Structures are given as structure tokens and as C-alpha cells.
Amino acid sequence: SDPEYARSVARFVDERMREVADRQGITSPARVAILTLLNIADELQRERRRADRVSDSVEERSRYLSELIAAAVDGKTHVAKDPA
């Protein structure tokens, strides 16, 4: 809906298509588009997996810190090992 954002996305796709065409020596626009799509989809999947791992790590760390806080409030001295 934001025109500047749409232009930015279009520039990104255009740049990536040019890179694929130059690197692969492909002249067919359809083939360039398909390879570009596959490359971008692969990057997206990799980033999603990385983000999931980071999110899981943050959740583990948050639980640990919550346990530390609860233990401190209760006056306990022992808490499970830090997951980090």
C-alpha cells in the first residue's frame, strides 16, 4: 500500500534478477524470474529458521531469568543452570 515500499521491493527484485541473469548467463526472462524466485524463497526459508532458533533461545533465556528472579524473591540460592 506504501508506494515507496513497493518501489523498494521492485528495485530489490530487479537487482536480484539482473544478478541471476549475469551470473548464470541466462537470457530467458521466465527462467531468470524462476531462478530469482527460488533464490529469494531459499533465503526467506533460511532466515525463518534462523529467526525461530533465535526466538527459542530468547524464550529459554527468559524462562531462566524468570526462575532467577522468582528464586531471589523467595530467598532460594539454587536455580537450574543457565541455558545460554
DRENRO-632272 format. One record per residue (C-alpha): residue number from 1; residue in three letters; x, y, z. Coordinates in pm, 1 decimal, padded with zeros to 6 digits. Layout:
REM DRENRO-632272
<site drenvex="NUM" migu="ALA" x="X" y="Y" z="Z"/>
...
This chain:
REM DRENRO-632272
<site drenvex="1" migu="SER" x="00000.0" y="00000.0" z="00000.0"/>
<site drenvex="2" migu="ASP" x="00301.3" y="00230.4" z="00051.2"/>
<site drenvex="3" migu="PRO" x="00428.3" y="00338.3" z="-00293.1"/>
<site drenvex="4" migu="GLU" x="00787.1" y="00392.3" z="-00176.7"/>
<site drenvex="5" migu="TYR" x="00795.6" y="00049.3" z="-00018.8"/>
<site drenvex="6" migu="ALA" x="00657.4" y="-00105.0" z="-00338.7"/>
<site drenvex="7" migu="ARG" x="00929.3" y="00070.1" z="-00540.6"/>
<site drenvex="8" migu="SER" x="01191.6" y="-00053.8" z="-00297.8"/>
<site drenvex="9" migu="VAL" x="01070.2" y="-00413.4" z="-00333.1"/>
<site drenvex="10" migu="ALA" x="01060.8" y="-00378.7" z="-00712.2"/>
<site drenvex="11" migu="ARG" x="01419.2" y="-00244.9" z="-00714.1"/>
<site drenvex="12" migu="PHE" x="01529.4" y="-00534.8" z="-00497.1"/>
<site drenvex="13" migu="VAL" x="01370.1" y="-00792.1" z="-00728.3"/>
<site drenvex="14" migu="ASP" x="01508.4" y="-00618.3" z="-01037.2"/>
<site drenvex="15" migu="GLU" x="01860.2" y="-00615.0" z="-00892.1"/>
<site drenvex="16" migu="ARG" x="01836.8" y="-00980.5" z="-00798.1"/>
<site drenvex="17" migu="MET" x="01708.2" y="-01074.6" z="-01144.0"/>
<site drenvex="18" migu="ARG" x="01996.1" y="-00888.3" z="-01306.4"/>
<site drenvex="19" migu="GLU" x="02244.5" y="-01067.5" z="-01079.3"/>
<site drenvex="20" migu="VAL" x="02097.3" y="-01406.8" z="-01167.0"/>
<site drenvex="21" migu="ALA" x="02094.2" y="-01328.2" z="-01539.3"/>
<site drenvex="22" migu="ASP" x="02454.8" y="-01205.9" z="-01534.0"/>
<site drenvex="23" migu="ARG" x="02585.4" y="-01484.7" z="-01313.6"/>
<site drenvex="24" migu="GLN" x="02406.6" y="-01764.6" z="-01496.8"/>
<site drenvex="25" migu="GLY" x="02425.5" y="-01617.9" z="-01846.5"/>
<site drenvex="26" migu="ILE" x="02051.8" y="-01670.9" z="-01893.4"/>
<site drenvex="27" migu="THR" x="01860.6" y="-01461.1" z="-02144.6"/>
<site drenvex="28" migu="SER" x="01510.7" y="-01604.4" z="-02098.3"/>
<site drenvex="29" migu="PRO" x="01316.8" y="-01365.7" z="-01870.5"/>
<site drenvex="30" migu="ALA" x="01098.1" y="-01652.5" z="-01749.0"/>
<site drenvex="31" migu="ARG" x="01399.4" y="-01860.7" z="-01645.8"/>
<site drenvex="32" migu="VAL" x="01562.7" y="-01562.6" z="-01478.4"/>
<site drenvex="33" migu="ALA" x="01239.7" y="-01492.8" z="-01288.1"/>
<site drenvex="34" migu="ILE" x="01205.3" y="-01855.4" z="-01175.7"/>
<site drenvex="35" migu="LEU" x="01566.9" y="-01881.6" z="-01057.9"/>
<site drenvex="36" migu="THR" x="01538.5" y="-01547.9" z="-00880.9"/>
<site drenvex="37" migu="LEU" x="01218.0" y="-01660.7" z="-00712.3"/>
<site drenvex="38" migu="LEU" x="01381.5" y="-01983.0" z="-00597.2"/>
<site drenvex="39" migu="ASN" x="01686.3" y="-01797.9" z="-00464.5"/>
<site drenvex="40" migu="ILE" x="01475.0" y="-01546.0" z="-00271.7"/>
<site drenvex="41" migu="ALA" x="01247.2" y="-01822.5" z="-00136.3"/>
<site drenvex="42" migu="ASP" x="01554.5" y="-02016.2" z="-00020.2"/>
<site drenvex="43" migu="GLU" x="01688.9" y="-01709.0" z="00159.7"/>
<site drenvex="44" migu="LEU" x="01348.6" y="-01649.8" z="00319.7"/>
<site drenvex="45" migu="GLN" x="01330.8" y="-02007.1" z="00449.7"/>
<site drenvex="46" migu="ARG" x="01684.3" y="-01987.2" z="00588.9"/>
<site drenvex="47" migu="GLU" x="01604.8" y="-01658.8" z="00765.3"/>
<site drenvex="48" migu="ARG" x="01283.2" y="-01801.2" z="00909.5"/>
<site drenvex="49" migu="ARG" x="01472.0" y="-02099.1" z="01051.5"/>
<site drenvex="50" migu="ARG" x="01736.4" y="-01865.9" z="01195.5"/>
<site drenvex="51" migu="ALA" x="01467.3" y="-01642.1" z="01346.5"/>
<site drenvex="52" migu="ASP" x="01298.1" y="-01946.1" z="01500.8"/>
<site drenvex="53" migu="ARG" x="01626.3" y="-02054.5" z="01660.1"/>
<site drenvex="54" migu="VAL" x="01683.0" y="-01704.5" z="01799.5"/>
<site drenvex="55" migu="SER" x="01326.6" y="-01690.6" z="01930.5"/>
<site drenvex="56" migu="ASP" x="01365.4" y="-02028.4" z="02100.2"/>
<site drenvex="57" migu="SER" x="01690.3" y="-01915.0" z="02258.2"/>
<site drenvex="58" migu="VAL" x="01532.2" y="-01593.2" z="02384.8"/>
<site drenvex="59" migu="GLU" x="01240.5" y="-01787.9" z="02530.9"/>
<site drenvex="60" migu="GLU" x="01475.3" y="-02027.3" z="02712.8"/>
<site drenvex="61" migu="ARG" x="01680.2" y="-01739.2" z="02847.4"/>
<site drenvex="62" migu="SER" x="01366.0" y="-01554.5" z="02957.9"/>
<site drenvex="63" migu="ARG" x="01239.6" y="-01860.6" z="03146.3"/>
<site drenvex="64" migu="TYR" x="01577.0" y="-01894.4" z="03317.0"/>
<site drenvex="65" migu="LEU" x="01582.8" y="-01528.4" z="03415.9"/>
<site drenvex="66" migu="SER" x="01225.4" y="-01554.7" z="03546.5"/>
<site drenvex="67" migu="GLU" x="01332.4" y="-01850.6" z="03759.1"/>
<site drenvex="68" migu="LEU" x="01627.1" y="-01649.7" z="03890.3"/>
<site drenvex="69" migu="ILE" x="01401.5" y="-01360.4" z="03983.2"/>
<site drenvex="70" migu="ALA" x="01146.5" y="-01590.2" z="04148.0"/>
<site drenvex="71" migu="ALA" x="01423.9" y="-01765.7" z="04340.1"/>
<site drenvex="72" migu="ALA" x="01567.6" y="-01434.4" z="04456.1"/>
<site drenvex="73" migu="VAL" x="01225.8" y="-01315.8" z="04571.7"/>
<site drenvex="74" migu="ASP" x="01170.4" y="-01645.7" z="04756.0"/>
<site drenvex="75" migu="GLY" x="01518.6" y="-01634.7" z="04906.3"/>
<site drenvex="76" migu="LYS" x="01636.5" y="-01951.7" z="04731.0"/>
<site drenvex="77" migu="THR" x="02001.3" y="-01986.2" z="04640.9"/>
<site drenvex="78" migu="HIS" x="01988.2" y="-02263.0" z="04379.7"/>
<site drenvex="79" migu="VAL" x="01846.1" y="-02235.0" z="04028.2"/>
<site drenvex="80" migu="ALA" x="01894.0" y="-02463.0" z="03728.8"/>
<site drenvex="81" migu="LYS" x="02193.0" y="-02396.3" z="03505.9"/>
<site drenvex="82" migu="ASP" x="02186.8" y="-02102.7" z="03263.7"/>
<site drenvex="83" migu="PRO" x="02070.5" y="-02231.2" z="02919.5"/>
<site drenvex="84" migu="ALA" x="02297.1" y="-01986.0" z="02736.0"/>
